Amino acid sequence: MIEADIYEAIKQVLVDELKLDASVVKPEADLRRDLGLDSLDVATVAMALEEKLGVEVSDESMQDVQTVQDAVAFLSAYAPAGETSS
């Protein structure tokens, strides 16, 4: 799975699950400071991404992710190569 697909999946989850405006979800956006996520929001996003991307990621490990780009890099290490889930 390429990083662009992972970024789009993250963006879609943030917009759909947390009702964020798509225009604020940028690679450099800080999940907490810029997007206003709290630890419960991060856990919600982690669960939605697990389902969407077919990866298993602990809520605790996602708590260390700072920016959207960090989340892309983090999840690309877990995502199955060449597969996308819808």
Secondary structure, 3 states (H helix, E strand, C coil): CCHHHHHHHHHHHHHHHHCCCHHHCCCCCECCCCCCCCHHHHHHHHHHHHHHHCCCCCHHHHCCCCEHHHHHHHHHCCCCCCCCCC
